[in-house]
Each structure stands twice: as structure tokens, then as C-alpha cells.
Amino acid sequence: MASDAPLILAFDTSAAHCAAALLRGDRIVALGAEEMGRGQAERLMPLLSETLAQGGATWADLTRIAVGIGPGNFTGIRISVSAARGLALALGVPAVGVSGFDVAGFGRDATALPCIPGPRGQSYIRPPGGGPRLADDDEIAALGLERAGLPDAAGLVETIARLAARDDGGAAPAPLYVKPADAAPSRDAPPVILE
């Protein structure tokens, strides 16, 4: 592959993993994926550095950043999206956000139903022609569509890189939240600040 081929660093922390891939032209030259329930914030930047080193590249060589925007774990999504936005700004390259729905539907018939594991036994779905939402198994079965799930963490981040290669970028990536956060603001009155 020519050294002037576009070089895309893709990463995702939207579930219990930390994953990164380096795509040069149309070839994955480095890939790292680790299952982890917590610690993505501490592990992401070292993993990105290791992925670049494995691919024989430096930060300055990158032409684009790609990031998974969810749906998934709120904190995990915020970790990777904020990292992507910061890196893109610092490096002067575009950042592209790729949804899990697009990954699940990659290479499948347009009538397939992207299904991503969600909370409390539900799934995040995006029916053809519809918007994303949470649904239980009965609702999904009633749609009568073939389910399209996500690949493992390595396959997920590789697909994020490949989809980002087709996108010219635009607005900075933003988290894709299908439901509000489970956490609620404190009901206690805020403390009085004395001057």
C-alpha cells in the first residue's frame, strides 16, 4: 500500500471493551481489542498509541479519526467521543462518528433490523425508515425482520474504520443516546454558598 494512502485511526468504548484499528487505504494494518467492564478511560490513549506503533505510524500521519458513537454505555460513549473530538482538533484532521446501527447493518440487506443489546433485556433497534428506540423481544419479533447484531469488538472497530473511510466528515461526532441516563439529579437542595 502506498504511504500516501489515507490513514484512519478508529476506536470504540461503547460497551465492555476498548478497541482500536488503523486502516491504511483499504487494509487494516493494526488492530487491538480488549474486553473490560471498566477502565476504558485509562486504557484508551495507551491502546491508541500501541495501535499506531503496531501499524508503523505516528499521530502526525493520520488523515482522519473515526469513533463509535453508540448506542451503548453512556460513560463509554462519552469517553471515546470526547477523545475523538480532542484528537481531531489537536491534529487538524476530521473526526467521523459511526453509529452501531450502521455497523450492524454493514453488508446486509436494507430490510435487516439492526439490534444492539440494551438495558434490562431490551435491545436498541432502528427499523428501516424509522428512528432508533428501545424494544423488547416481543416487539422485535412482531416486526418480522431479520435481526442484524454487532460483531465482536475487533470486528466492530474494523467496520467503524471502513465506514468512516466512505464519509467526508462534517459536524464533530456526537454521542447517540437513545434513552435518557439512568442517573437522576440529586433531590437534595444544593448547599448555600456563603460569601
Sequence and secondary structure as in RCSB ss.txt:
>XXXX:A:sequence
MASDAPLILAFDTSAAHCAAALLRGDRIVALGAEEMGRGQAERLMPLLSETLAQGGATWADLTRIAVGIGPGNFT
GIRISVSAARGLALALGVPAVGVSGFDVAGFGRDATALPCIPGPRGQSYIRPPGGGPRLADDDEIAALGLERAGL
PDAAGLVETIARLAARDDGGAAPAPLYVKPADAAPSRDAPPVILE
>XXXX:A:secstr
  TTS EEEEEE SSSEEEEEEEETTEEEEEEEEE SS HHHHHHHHHHHHHHHTT  GGG SEEEEE  SS HH
HHHHHHHHHHHHHHHHT  EEEE HHHHHHTTS TT EEEEE GGG EEE  TTS  EEE HHHHHHHT  EE  
  HHHHHHHHHHHHHT    S      SS  S     S       
